[in-house]
Amino acid sequence: MKSGTIIEYIDQQKLICAAVADVKGKRLRLITEHDKEVSLSASRISLTSDNALSESASRSTMVTALKATVARRESLKQEIDLKELWELLNEEGEWIDLKTMAEYCFSEAVTSDHKSAITRAFFENRTWFKFDHNRFLPYTPEQVEQMLTKKQEEERRQKVITEGADWLKALLGDKMPAPCDHAKEIITCLKGWYIDERESRHFDMAKAVLSEANINSQETVFRILVKLEVFDENENIDLIRMEVPRNFSEDVLEEARKLVESAPQSFEGRRDLTHLGTITIDGRYTTDYDDAVTLERLDDRKSRLGIHIVDVAQSVKRGSLIDRRALSRGSSIYMPDQKIPMLPSDLSDNLCSLVEGAVRPCISVMITLNRFHAVEDFEVVPTTVTVRRQLTYTGANTLAKEGDEELSTLIKIGHAFRQKRLDNGAVHLSLPEVNVHLDEEGTPIISTVDRESPSRMMVAELMIMANWLMASFLARHSLPTFFRLQPDPKERLFKGEESSLYLNCMQRKQLSRAYVSQKAGHHSGLGLDAYTTASSPIRRYYDLVSQRQIRSVLGLEAPYSENDVSEASQHLDIPMGSIGRIQSNRRRYWILKFLENKIGERVEGLVLDKRRHSFQVLLLDYMMEVMLPASGLNLKSGDMVQTVIQHADARKDNLAVFVG
């Protein structure tokens, strides 16, 4: 190959025309149509022209000649109709060389310009023929249809990306622009991108649109979705991400309404306890009452404590539509801004709730206590009760303080049972509880709850007692359920009750993980030989299963087999694995939302641990752990430290403090 020869080669999916300026072995020095000098291996040449430029031509002359050659070849390319050519040749099904293809396309004698035009046309449009350097194979009709469909989809995709990006940029302005033609698709893509990130099937499209719009932050995408009213400003992303249903379908609601309408007015075969002074004690915002207590004096030495759990299974039959939906939910979800019940409100807040003045069926644990308030005997029976006093914790504390004998005795019973558990090795953690709720304007209100207040302590202990005795009852009858077991703690830091918040926090870290078994066993944390949860059948499906097992012993329905319990457990694993995280995350979100308006305020902290460059500190007013930079500080675990809120961002789950 000599200097001046015009050649073509492919570079970055483009066809480049060039002239040979010099030859050194197998490498060529070229001057391209773009007036660039490149070094190229001779093996990369895709077309060598018949004609050549003068070896003595100047560089500018070469570039001018190359541009004229390209223009000529591009003009010839316009004469080629690939579709018409394919219709002529597709039935052949054979490879066609470059010279033959050029002869099909042009009537005049074939030159290198014609060959280049052919190559350019096929290089630009790969729909009709398979292109392999200098030969061509017609695609089958099926392949062409696929190629055309793919091309249309790509053209449409590019249009969506371009128009969608322009729309997103407009949305970042002050005014609300009119939706683009592909608004619904763009919203779906952005929502999937924000919620599921790379797991979203819309990730690639969303990424392309956002890149085109020069948007690279989740915060901006969230702001756009809020502006479009896809999300609320305080949207609970966990509920969407975990696909938690917030409402019941109409058929479920209709079934609940029918249950209310057909509810029996009398209950045969149950012990009538409606004459007793039944009491419920719950939080201020509770609307679903599932447990109540009664107290009777038998004689000077004995009394009878009744712990009454509303008989949800009387109304919600196993396998019914409502029951299947309850199983899929697993539990009610309680958050500062929302409650998502396991059962429709017609049941959870009405028919299956121990509302004051209504006759309700219950499964009751009737416990005989001695004069020291210790359990002597018990029985589990189906009953009917009517709540006479519906109290809040605050109200019950006030009445007990004012001398209400019944409440005072119930508190003493709670203390006695706790002491029994502590004597049996129970690990009692005394940690403050932070209550978070929203006012009518949606502003978070933070308050500290004294979990050791008389009424809260009493209710907690009596429910533990009831669950212990119901677990013992089921174990005695060899029935499987969701028994709770817990091995001994890795280390015991104290016995009995301990007032030190630091030691309570450290002891919590030493607890062994509790687990569920179909067989009863020791629960170290509670100091009991058997335990299940059966006291909240309105709120937890685990408890509803346990209640049905008790009902089976009482002759009210057929029992679950071990396989039935295992199957229920498998259904519950997914929702129950999510619910605790949803509740915890949402509570944390609203505390951080509250702290966004508390920048610069002082908060007392407890040092829990020292890390390499920071301290792990518990903010006492919020019972929230945060990392405190260690620079210049000489602190040790258990020390108190004054901190100042530096930054809080609920949406980003960020909290930063410094030493006050």
BABA-798454 format. One record per residue (C-alpha): residue number from 1; residue in three letters; x negated, y negated, z. Coordinates in nm, 3 decimals, m for minus. Example, Ala and Ser with C-alpha at 12.3 -4.5 7.8 and 13.67 -1.06 7.14 Angstrom:
1_ALA_m1.230_0.450_0.780
2_SER_m1.367_0.106_0.714
//
This chain:
1_MET_0.000_0.000_0.000
2_LYS_m0.139_m0.333_m0.103
3_SER_m0.103_m0.686_0.024
4_GLY_0.207_m0.869_m0.096
5_THR_0.430_m0.559_m0.094
6_ILE_0.779_m0.635_0.035
7_ILE_0.903_m0.383_0.287
8_GLU_1.189_m0.344_0.538
9_TYR_1.186_m0.198_0.888
10_ILE_1.428_m0.170_1.180
11_ASP_1.360_m0.360_1.500
12_GLN_1.606_m0.380_1.795
13_GLN_1.897_m0.263_1.581
14_LYS_1.822_m0.525_1.313
15_LEU_1.693_m0.484_0.958
16_ILE_1.385_m0.703_0.904
17_CYS_1.237_m0.798_0.566
18_ALA_0.861_m0.863_0.556
19_ALA_0.560_m0.886_0.329
20_VAL_0.233_m0.702_0.383
21_ALA_m0.046_m0.946_0.463
22_ASP_m0.319_m0.691_0.539
23_VAL_m0.369_m0.314_0.565
24_LYS_m0.593_m0.155_0.830
25_GLY_m0.573_0.221_0.824
26_LYS_m0.217_0.322_0.920
27_ARG_m0.126_m0.018_1.061
28_LEU_0.005_m0.312_0.867
29_ARG_m0.014_m0.681_0.940
30_LEU_0.314_m0.835_0.827
31_ILE_0.466_m1.176_0.772
32_THR_0.840_m1.154_0.840
33_GLU_1.133_m1.344_0.692
34_HIS_1.141_m1.537_1.023
35_ASP_0.782_m1.656_0.972
36_LYS_0.644_m1.429_1.244
37_GLU_0.328_m1.224_1.223
38_VAL_0.363_m0.866_1.353
39_SER_0.155_m0.548_1.358
40_LEU_0.346_m0.237_1.255
41_SER_0.277_0.132_1.198
42_ALA_0.331_0.232_0.834
43_SER_0.554_0.517_0.954
44_ARG_0.820_0.267_1.065
45_ILE_0.886_0.136_0.713
46_SER_1.243_0.216_0.606
47_LEU_1.223_0.072_0.250
48_THR_0.937_m0.025_0.019
49_SER_1.025_m0.264_m0.266
50_ASP_0.932_m0.207_m0.628
51_ASN_0.805_m0.563_m0.666
52_ALA_0.537_m0.744_m0.470
53_LEU_0.430_m1.102_m0.401
54_SER_0.103_m1.243_m0.516
55_GLU_m0.181_m1.154_m0.281
56_SER_m0.299_m1.514_m0.306
57_ALA_0.043_m1.661_m0.211
58_SER_0.042_m1.890_0.090
59_ARG_0.228_m1.793_0.405
60_SER_0.502_m2.051_0.347
61_THR_0.546_m1.923_m0.009
62_MET_0.577_m1.568_0.126
63_VAL_0.845_m1.671_0.380
64_THR_1.042_m1.861_0.114
65_ALA_1.028_m1.558_m0.119
66_LEU_1.134_m1.324_0.162
67_LYS_1.434_m1.540_0.249
68_ALA_1.536_m1.544_m0.117
69_THR_1.506_m1.164_m0.128
70_VAL_1.722_m1.127_0.185
71_ALA_1.984_m1.362_0.041
72_ARG_1.996_m1.162_m0.281
73_ARG_2.033_m0.834_m0.098
74_GLU_2.302_m0.973_0.135
75_SER_2.494_m1.092_m0.170
76_LEU_2.477_m0.745_m0.323
77_LYS_2.593_m0.599_0.009
78_GLN_2.919_m0.793_m0.021
79_GLU_3.004_m0.598_m0.337
80_ILE_3.007_m0.267_m0.152
81_ASP_3.345_m0.133_m0.032
82_LEU_3.258_0.143_0.214
83_LYS_3.617_0.254_0.266
84_GLU_3.669_0.295_m0.110
85_LEU_3.336_0.475_m0.133
86_TRP_3.434_0.712_0.148
87_GLU_3.770_0.790_m0.013
88_LEU_3.578_0.884_m0.327
89_LEU_3.314_1.099_m0.157
90_ASN_3.457_1.238_0.168
91_GLU_3.575_1.565_0.019
92_GLU_3.222_1.648_m0.095
93_GLY_3.103_1.704_0.259
94_GLU_2.735_1.686_0.156
95_TRP_2.444_1.455_0.223
96_ILE_2.391_1.186_m0.045
97_ASP_2.051_1.029_m0.098
98_LEU_1.995_0.652_m0.115
99_LYS_1.934_0.631_m0.491
100_THR_2.248_0.836_m0.573
101_MET_2.458_0.628_m0.334
102_ALA_2.332_0.310_m0.501
103_GLU_2.428_0.450_m0.841
104_TYR_2.783_0.510_m0.712
105_CYS_2.803_0.147_m0.599
106_PHE_2.639_m0.045_m0.884
107_SER_2.675_m0.019_m1.261
108_GLU_2.340_m0.180_m1.342
109_ALA_2.000_m0.018_m1.306
110_VAL_1.917_0.049_m0.942
111_THR_1.640_m0.162_m0.790
112_SER_1.501_m0.189_m0.441
113_ASP_1.744_m0.478_m0.385
114_HIS_2.036_m0.244_m0.451
115_LYS_1.892_0.017_m0.219
116_SER_1.845_m0.246_0.052
117_ALA_2.205_m0.366_0.004
118_ILE_2.326_m0.009_0.051
119_THR_2.117_0.033_0.366
120_ARG_2.237_m0.301_0.504
121_ALA_2.603_m0.215_0.443
122_PHE_2.578_0.128_0.606
123_PHE_2.360_m0.005_0.888
124_GLU_2.620_m0.270_0.968
125_ASN_2.926_m0.042_0.952
126_ARG_2.889_0.315_1.080
127_THR_3.260_0.398_1.058
128_TRP_3.267_0.591_0.733
129_PHE_2.933_0.764_0.689
130_LYS_2.668_0.921_0.905
131_PHE_2.345_0.733_0.834
132_ASP_2.005_0.904_0.853
133_HIS_1.721_0.679_0.728
134_ASN_1.777_0.711_0.354
135_ARG_2.065_0.956_0.319
136_PHE_2.437_0.950_0.401
137_LEU_2.705_1.203_0.498
138_PRO_3.078_1.117_0.476
139_TYR_3.261_1.168_0.804
140_THR_3.570_1.391_0.808
141_PRO_3.910_1.215_0.819
142_GLU_3.943_1.313_1.185
143_GLN_3.604_1.163_1.264
144_VAL_3.690_0.843_1.079
145_GLU_4.016_0.811_1.272
146_GLN_3.825_0.849_1.598
147_MET_3.567_0.593_1.486
148_LEU_3.835_0.341_1.386
149_THR_4.018_0.391_1.716
150_LYS_3.694_0.345_1.907
151_LYS_3.614_0.031_1.708
152_GLN_3.958_m0.114_1.775
153_GLU_3.924_m0.037_2.144
154_GLU_3.584_m0.203_2.157
155_GLU_3.714_m0.510_1.974
156_ARG_4.007_m0.527_2.215
157_ARG_3.775_m0.475_2.512
158_GLN_3.554_m0.761_2.401
159_LYS_3.857_m0.983_2.358
160_VAL_3.976_m0.899_2.711
161_ILE_3.630_m0.974_2.849
162_THR_3.602_m1.310_2.673
163_GLU_3.956_m1.432_2.744
164_GLY_3.953_m1.289_3.096
165_ALA_3.626_m1.462_3.180
166_ASP_3.760_m1.797_3.056
167_TRP_4.072_m1.748_3.271
168_LEU_3.870_m1.663_3.583
169_LYS_3.654_m1.972_3.539
170_ALA_3.969_m2.182_3.510
171_LEU_4.108_m2.020_3.825
172_LEU_3.810_m2.148_4.022
173_GLY_3.926_m2.502_3.954
174_ASP_4.179_m2.700_4.155
175_LYS_4.474_m2.636_3.925
176_MET_4.649_m2.307_3.855
177_PRO_4.598_m2.226_3.485
178_ALA_4.854_m2.039_3.279
179_PRO_4.787_m1.663_3.281
180_CYS_4.595_m1.525_2.986
181_ASP_4.741_m1.250_2.766
182_HIS_4.549_m0.987_2.959
183_ALA_4.611_m1.125_3.310
184_LYS_4.770_m0.808_3.447
185_GLU_4.480_m0.593_3.327
186_ILE_4.221_m0.836_3.463
187_ILE_4.393_m0.843_3.803
188_THR_4.402_m0.462_3.816
189_CYS_4.030_m0.448_3.731
190_LEU_3.932_m0.709_3.990
191_LYS_4.143_m0.547_4.261
192_GLY_3.987_m0.207_4.191
193_TRP_3.637_m0.361_4.182
194_TYR_3.690_m0.537_4.517
195_ILE_3.847_m0.242_4.698
196_ASP_3.668_0.064_4.560
197_GLU_3.352_m0.098_4.421
198_ARG_3.158_0.153_4.209
199_GLU_3.416_0.424_4.278
200_SER_3.677_0.225_4.085
201_ARG_3.761_0.348_3.736
202_HIS_3.784_m0.021_3.641
203_PHE_3.433_m0.100_3.767
204_ASP_3.260_m0.136_3.427
205_MET_3.530_m0.360_3.281
206_ALA_3.546_m0.576_3.595
207_LYS_3.168_m0.604_3.599
208_ALA_3.164_m0.715_3.234
209_VAL_3.434_m0.979_3.289
210_LEU_3.267_m1.112_3.604
211_SER_2.929_m1.123_3.431
212_GLU_3.078_m1.315_3.139
213_ALA_3.238_m1.557_3.388
214_ASN_2.910_m1.585_3.583
215_ILE_3.079_m1.466_3.905
216_ASN_2.863_m1.248_4.127
217_SER_3.010_m1.254_4.478
218_GLN_3.287_m1.055_4.646
219_GLU_3.391_m1.367_4.831
220_THR_3.469_m1.547_4.503
221_VAL_3.667_m1.251_4.371
222_PHE_3.866_m1.234_4.696
223_ARG_3.939_m1.607_4.672
224_ILE_4.069_m1.560_4.316
225_LEU_4.293_m1.271_4.421
226_VAL_4.431_m1.480_4.707
227_LYS_4.501_m1.768_4.468
228_LEU_4.687_m1.525_4.243
229_GLU_4.884_m1.403_4.548
230_VAL_4.757_m1.049_4.494
231_PHE_4.603_m1.060_4.842
232_ASP_4.701_m1.249_5.152
233_GLU_4.432_m1.470_5.303
234_ASN_4.403_m1.213_5.584
235_GLU_4.461_m0.906_5.368
236_ASN_4.394_m0.575_5.544
237_ILE_4.171_m0.410_5.286
238_ASP_4.139_m0.091_5.492
239_LEU_4.509_m0.016_5.443
240_ILE_4.471_m0.049_5.066
241_ARG_4.140_0.135_5.048
242_MET_4.270_0.426_5.256
243_GLU_4.606_0.425_5.076
244_VAL_4.808_0.389_5.396
245_PRO_5.182_0.353_5.323
246_ARG_5.321_0.041_5.493
247_ASN_5.688_0.109_5.427
248_PHE_5.923_0.405_5.402
249_SER_6.095_0.507_5.081
250_GLU_6.469_0.451_5.057
251_ASP_6.547_0.824_5.082
252_VAL_6.358_0.845_5.413
253_LEU_6.537_0.536_5.546
254_GLU_6.871_0.679_5.437
255_GLU_6.801_1.006_5.618
256_ALA_6.712_0.808_5.932
257_ARG_7.038_0.612_5.907
258_LYS_7.235_0.936_5.877
259_LEU_7.064_1.074_6.188
260_VAL_7.168_0.765_6.383
261_GLU_7.526_0.783_6.253
262_SER_7.561_1.153_6.334
263_ALA_7.379_1.142_6.669
264_PRO_7.559_1.353_6.934
265_GLN_7.730_1.173_7.220
266_SER_7.682_1.461_7.464
267_PHE_7.409_1.720_7.509
268_GLU_7.508_2.069_7.617
269_GLY_7.261_2.293_7.801
270_ARG_7.049_2.007_7.936
271_ARG_7.002_1.904_8.297
272_ASP_7.189_1.578_8.347
273_LEU_6.960_1.322_8.514
274_THR_7.148_1.014_8.401
275_HIS_7.232_0.932_8.764
276_LEU_6.866_0.874_8.853
277_GLY_6.699_0.533_8.852
278_THR_6.484_0.597_8.545
279_ILE_6.209_0.340_8.478
280_THR_5.998_0.259_8.172
281_ILE_5.684_0.048_8.209
282_ASP_5.517_m0.075_7.892
283_GLY_5.339_m0.367_7.733
284_ARG_5.511_m0.694_7.658
285_TYR_5.540_m0.628_7.285
286_THR_5.643_m0.261_7.302
287_THR_5.958_m0.166_7.111
288_ASP_5.920_0.215_7.099
289_TYR_5.967_0.363_7.447
290_ASP_5.875_0.730_7.461
291_ASP_5.810_0.793_7.832
292_ALA_5.985_0.714_8.159
293_VAL_5.958_0.814_8.524
294_THR_6.189_0.888_8.816
295_LEU_6.121_0.948_9.184
296_GLU_6.345_1.134_9.430
297_ARG_6.289_1.186_9.800
298_LEU_6.361_1.553_9.881
299_ASP_6.289_1.534_10.254
300_ASP_6.038_1.376_10.487
301_ARG_5.757_1.588_10.349
302_LYS_5.833_1.629_9.981
303_SER_5.941_1.429_9.680
304_ARG_6.018_1.503_9.317
305_LEU_5.846_1.308_9.043
306_GLY_6.008_1.322_8.702
307_ILE_5.808_1.233_8.393
308_HIS_6.046_1.217_8.099
309_ILE_5.934_1.229_7.736
310_VAL_6.198_1.147_7.479
311_ASP_6.290_1.458_7.280
312_VAL_6.206_1.342_6.928
313_ALA_6.226_1.698_6.796
314_GLN_6.596_1.702_6.886
315_SER_6.652_1.460_6.595
316_VAL_6.349_1.511_6.367
317_LYS_6.372_1.868_6.251
318_ARG_6.062_2.049_6.142
319_GLY_6.025_2.050_5.763
320_SER_6.279_1.773_5.707
321_LEU_6.198_1.480_5.478
322_ILE_6.130_1.251_5.775
323_ASP_5.912_1.517_5.937
324_ARG_5.704_1.559_5.620
325_ARG_5.649_1.185_5.599
326_ALA_5.552_1.173_5.966
327_LEU_5.301_1.453_5.908
328_SER_5.147_1.264_5.614
329_ARG_5.110_0.950_5.832
330_GLY_4.985_1.135_6.139
331_SER_5.034_0.851_6.382
332_SER_5.172_0.503_6.426
333_ILE_4.913_0.232_6.363
334_TYR_4.900_m0.061_6.603
335_MET_4.721_m0.377_6.491
336_PRO_4.735_m0.738_6.615
337_ASP_4.926_m0.850_6.306
338_GLN_5.121_m0.541_6.215
339_LYS_5.266_m0.216_6.342
340_ILE_5.306_0.072_6.097
341_PRO_5.526_0.332_6.265
342_MET_5.506_0.706_6.213
343_LEU_5.885_0.720_6.211
344_PRO_6.138_0.477_6.059
345_SER_6.241_0.203_6.304
346_ASP_6.598_0.341_6.321
347_LEU_6.435_0.631_6.505
348_SER_6.120_0.489_6.667
349_ASP_6.294_0.181_6.809
350_ASN_6.645_0.320_6.847
351_LEU_6.761_0.681_6.838
352_CYS_6.429_0.829_6.959
353_SER_6.345_0.547_7.199
354_LEU_6.428_0.529_7.569
355_VAL_6.607_0.197_7.540
356_GLU_6.771_0.066_7.852
357_GLY_7.129_0.186_7.914
358_ALA_7.134_0.457_7.643
359_VAL_7.171_0.829_7.711
360_ARG_6.872_1.006_7.560
361_PRO_6.760_1.373_7.543
362_CYS_6.420_1.434_7.699
363_ILE_6.167_1.702_7.774
364_SER_6.104_1.640_8.144
365_VAL_5.824_1.754_8.369
366_MET_5.978_1.780_8.717
367_ILE_5.698_1.783_8.973
368_THR_5.726_1.867_9.341
369_LEU_5.478_1.660_9.546
370_ASN_5.376_1.706_9.909
371_ARG_5.349_1.423_10.158
372_PHE_4.995_1.354_10.033
373_HIS_5.135_1.310_9.680
374_ALA_4.959_1.623_9.556
375_VAL_5.122_1.857_9.302
376_GLU_5.274_2.165_9.467
377_ASP_5.484_2.296_9.182
378_PHE_5.641_2.187_8.855
379_GLU_5.889_2.291_8.590
380_VAL_5.945_2.175_8.233
381_VAL_6.312_2.139_8.141
382_PRO_6.536_1.981_7.875
383_THR_6.724_1.688_8.025
384_THR_6.927_1.378_7.955
385_VAL_6.827_1.046_8.111
386_THR_6.938_0.685_8.107
387_VAL_6.684_0.409_8.165
388_ARG_6.799_0.173_8.442
389_ARG_6.494_m0.056_8.453
390_GLN_6.284_m0.145_8.148
391_LEU_5.978_m0.315_8.295
392_THR_5.659_m0.468_8.164
393_TYR_5.328_m0.405_8.338
394_THR_5.330_m0.761_8.469
395_GLY_5.685_m0.726_8.597
396_ALA_5.613_m0.393_8.766
397_ASN_5.303_m0.537_8.936
398_THR_5.507_m0.829_9.067
399_LEU_5.787_m0.605_9.200
400_ALA_5.538_m0.371_9.367
401_LYS_5.364_m0.666_9.530
402_GLU_5.702_m0.793_9.653
403_GLY_5.770_m0.462_9.826
404_ASP_5.953_m0.242_9.571
405_GLU_5.924_0.089_9.756
406_GLU_5.976_0.311_9.449
407_LEU_5.706_0.139_9.246
408_SER_5.468_0.125_9.542
409_THR_5.506_0.501_9.593
410_LEU_5.452_0.570_9.223
411_ILE_5.129_0.368_9.241
412_LYS_5.017_0.575_9.541
413_ILE_5.090_0.893_9.344
414_GLY_4.876_0.760_9.060
415_HIS_4.588_0.685_9.298
416_ALA_4.613_1.030_9.457
417_PHE_4.604_1.206_9.119
418_ARG_4.307_1.001_9.002
419_GLN_4.118_1.090_9.318
420_LYS_4.194_1.458_9.258
421_ARG_4.050_1.428_8.907
422_LEU_3.741_1.244_9.033
423_ASP_3.688_1.515_9.294
424_ASN_3.699_1.767_9.010
425_GLY_3.423_1.583_8.824
426_ALA_3.621_1.345_8.600
427_VAL_3.421_1.064_8.443
428_HIS_3.615_0.746_8.507
429_LEU_3.510_0.447_8.298
430_SER_3.626_0.111_8.419
431_LEU_3.593_m0.116_8.116
432_PRO_3.793_m0.432_8.052
433_GLU_4.031_m0.430_7.757
434_VAL_4.067_m0.727_7.525
435_ASN_4.421_m0.780_7.399
436_VAL_4.462_m0.946_7.058
437_HIS_4.793_m1.066_6.920
438_LEU_4.913_m1.338_6.685
439_ASP_5.142_m1.627_6.775
440_GLU_5.431_m1.740_6.556
441_GLU_5.193_m1.941_6.334
442_GLY_4.968_m1.638_6.283
443_THR_4.691_m1.773_6.509
444_PRO_4.504_m1.504_6.705
445_ILE_4.545_m1.516_7.083
446_ILE_4.279_m1.338_7.289
447_SER_4.334_m1.227_7.647
448_THR_4.164_m0.984_7.883
449_VAL_4.374_m0.696_8.013
450_ASP_4.304_m0.552_8.356
451_ARG_4.334_m0.181_8.288
452_GLU_4.300_m0.122_8.660
453_SER_4.607_m0.325_8.751
454_PRO_4.839_m0.113_8.973
455_SER_5.107_m0.048_8.712
456_ARG_4.864_0.024_8.424
457_MET_4.663_0.260_8.641
458_MET_4.980_0.435_8.758
459_VAL_5.128_0.483_8.408
460_ALA_4.794_0.606_8.271
461_GLU_4.754_0.859_8.553
462_LEU_5.112_0.986_8.534
463_MET_5.083_1.039_8.158
464_ILE_4.757_1.229_8.211
465_MET_4.936_1.435_8.475
466_ALA_5.228_1.509_8.242
467_ASN_4.997_1.610_7.956
468_TRP_4.794_1.831_8.190
469_LEU_5.104_2.011_8.318
470_MET_5.254_2.051_7.969
471_ALA_4.921_2.192_7.849
472_SER_4.922_2.434_8.144
473_PHE_5.282_2.528_8.059
474_LEU_5.192_2.610_7.697
475_ALA_4.875_2.796_7.798
476_ARG_5.076_3.002_8.047
477_HIS_5.309_3.106_7.763
478_SER_5.014_3.172_7.526
479_LEU_5.132_2.923_7.267
480_PRO_4.883_2.744_7.039
481_THR_4.880_2.365_7.012
482_PHE_4.629_2.083_6.986
483_PHE_4.452_2.135_7.319
484_ARG_4.188_1.873_7.399
485_LEU_3.853_1.992_7.532
486_GLN_3.537_1.804_7.627
487_PRO_3.199_1.942_7.738
488_ASP_3.013_1.791_8.035
489_PRO_2.841_1.457_7.966
490_LYS_2.478_1.465_7.858
491_GLU_2.395_1.280_8.178
492_ARG_2.597_1.159_8.476
493_LEU_2.498_0.810_8.584
494_PHE_2.745_0.791_8.873
495_LYS_3.021_0.986_9.047
496_GLY_3.369_0.863_9.121
497_GLU_3.441_0.499_9.038
498_GLU_3.167_0.247_8.962
499_SER_3.211_m0.131_8.952
500_SER_2.897_m0.203_8.747
501_LEU_2.998_m0.289_8.392
502_TYR_2.649_m0.203_8.268
503_LEU_2.660_0.148_8.418
504_ASN_3.008_0.204_8.276
505_CYS_2.885_0.104_7.929
506_MET_2.583_0.330_7.959
507_GLN_2.792_0.621_8.088
508_ARG_3.021_0.593_7.787
509_LYS_2.721_0.649_7.562
510_GLN_2.643_0.969_7.754
511_LEU_2.985_1.130_7.703
512_SER_3.001_1.444_7.491
513_ARG_3.230_1.445_7.193
514_ALA_3.581_1.575_7.267
515_TYR_3.734_1.824_7.026
516_VAL_4.061_2.003_6.950
517_SER_4.123_2.374_6.996
518_GLN_4.426_2.602_6.979
519_LYS_4.319_2.749_7.315
520_ALA_4.324_2.555_7.641
521_GLY_3.991_2.477_7.807
522_HIS_3.804_2.240_8.035
523_HIS_3.817_1.864_7.972
524_SER_3.516_1.721_8.150
525_GLY_3.605_1.355_8.111
526_LEU_3.946_1.404_8.270
527_GLY_3.839_1.664_8.527
528_LEU_4.118_1.901_8.420
529_ASP_4.131_2.269_8.324
530_ALA_4.379_2.212_8.040
531_TYR_4.491_1.910_7.843
532_THR_4.697_1.823_7.539
533_THR_4.887_1.515_7.428
534_ALA_5.264_1.556_7.431
535_SER_5.370_1.227_7.590
536_SER_5.398_1.017_7.271
537_PRO_5.599_1.215_7.012
538_ILE_5.733_0.891_6.862
539_ARG_5.381_0.775_6.783
540_ARG_5.163_1.083_6.725
541_TYR_5.235_1.396_6.524
542_TYR_4.998_1.594_6.746
543_ASP_5.236_1.521_7.035
544_LEU_5.541_1.613_6.829
545_VAL_5.389_1.957_6.756
546_SER_5.319_2.009_7.127
547_GLN_5.673_1.903_7.211
548_ARG_5.814_2.153_6.962
549_GLN_5.604_2.428_7.117
550_ILE_5.750_2.342_7.458
551_ARG_6.100_2.341_7.308
552_SER_6.035_2.689_7.170
553_VAL_5.965_2.818_7.522
554_LEU_6.290_2.652_7.633
555_GLY_6.479_2.832_7.356
556_LEU_6.550_2.519_7.153
557_GLU_6.362_2.612_6.833
558_ALA_6.116_2.858_6.678
559_PRO_5.748_2.818_6.769
560_TYR_5.453_2.728_6.547
561_SER_5.220_3.021_6.483
562_GLU_4.841_2.980_6.496
563_ASN_4.843_2.955_6.116
564_ASP_5.113_2.688_6.133
565_VAL_4.906_2.481_6.378
566_SER_4.596_2.524_6.160
567_GLU_4.788_2.409_5.854
568_ALA_4.924_2.105_6.039
569_SER_4.570_2.028_6.155
570_GLN_4.443_2.029_5.797
571_HIS_4.717_1.785_5.694
572_LEU_4.635_1.558_5.989
573_ASP_4.257_1.552_5.947
574_ILE_4.257_1.282_5.678
575_PRO_4.505_1.030_5.827
576_MET_4.380_1.077_6.182
577_GLY_4.022_1.029_6.066
578_SER_4.119_0.688_5.927
579_ILE_4.363_0.548_6.183
580_GLY_4.115_0.484_6.463
581_ARG_3.884_0.304_6.222
582_ILE_4.170_0.096_6.079
583_GLN_4.284_m0.015_6.425
584_SER_3.931_m0.091_6.544
585_ASN_3.836_m0.282_6.228
586_ARG_4.154_m0.488_6.234
587_ARG_4.113_m0.578_6.600
588_ARG_3.755_m0.681_6.530
589_TYR_3.868_m0.885_6.227
590_TRP_4.107_m1.095_6.436
591_ILE_3.855_m1.149_6.714
592_LEU_3.607_m1.276_6.454
593_LYS_3.884_m1.489_6.304
594_PHE_3.935_m1.639_6.648
595_LEU_3.560_m1.699_6.686
596_GLU_3.540_m1.882_6.352
597_ASN_3.689_m2.178_6.540
598_LYS_3.462_m2.134_6.844
599_ILE_3.125_m2.220_6.687
600_GLY_2.901_m2.376_6.950
601_GLU_3.094_m2.236_7.247
602_ARG_2.916_m2.049_7.525
603_VAL_2.991_m1.684_7.598
604_GLU_2.840_m1.475_7.876
605_GLY_2.667_m1.161_7.756
606_LEU_2.543_m0.838_7.911
607_VAL_2.214_m0.699_7.778
608_LEU_2.268_m0.332_7.692
609_ASP_1.944_m0.245_7.516
610_LYS_1.624_m0.388_7.373
611_ARG_1.534_m0.329_7.011
612_ARG_1.212_m0.417_6.833
613_HIS_1.308_m0.772_6.738
614_SER_1.640_m0.819_6.916
615_PHE_1.859_m0.735_7.213
616_GLN_2.190_m0.552_7.195
617_VAL_2.429_m0.773_7.392
618_LEU_2.793_m0.722_7.496
619_LEU_2.995_m1.046_7.481
620_LEU_3.208_m1.013_7.793
621_ASP_3.502_m1.230_7.689
622_TYR_3.554_m1.020_7.377
623_MET_3.394_m0.682_7.467
624_MET_3.211_m0.704_7.136
625_GLU_2.851_m0.602_7.079
626_VAL_2.617_m0.834_6.889
627_MET_2.244_m0.855_6.820
628_LEU_2.057_m1.142_6.990
629_PRO_1.717_m1.241_6.839
630_ALA_1.442_m1.150_7.087
631_SER_1.194_m1.427_7.003
632_GLY_1.061_m1.583_7.322
633_LEU_1.304_m1.400_7.550
634_ASN_1.207_m1.189_7.848
635_LEU_1.519_m0.983_7.920
636_LYS_1.585_m0.628_8.030
637_SER_1.886_m0.396_8.013
638_GLY_2.154_m0.496_8.261
639_ASP_2.062_m0.867_8.263
640_MET_2.325_m1.135_8.207
641_VAL_2.253_m1.398_7.944
642_GLN_2.431_m1.711_7.824
643_THR_2.486_m1.703_7.448
644_VAL_2.627_m1.957_7.203
645_ILE_2.840_m1.865_6.901
646_GLN_2.631_m1.961_6.598
647_HIS_2.830_m1.812_6.312
648_ALA_3.142_m1.599_6.264
649_ASP_3.299_m1.476_5.942
650_ALA_3.588_m1.232_5.972
651_ARG_3.604_m1.142_5.603
652_LYS_3.232_m1.064_5.587
653_ASP_3.236_m0.900_5.934
654_ASN_2.951_m1.126_6.048
655_LEU_2.880_m1.259_6.396
656_ALA_2.563_m1.436_6.510
657_VAL_2.471_m1.583_6.848
658_PHE_2.170_m1.750_7.005
659_VAL_2.065_m1.815_7.363
660_GLY_2.251_m2.104_7.526
//
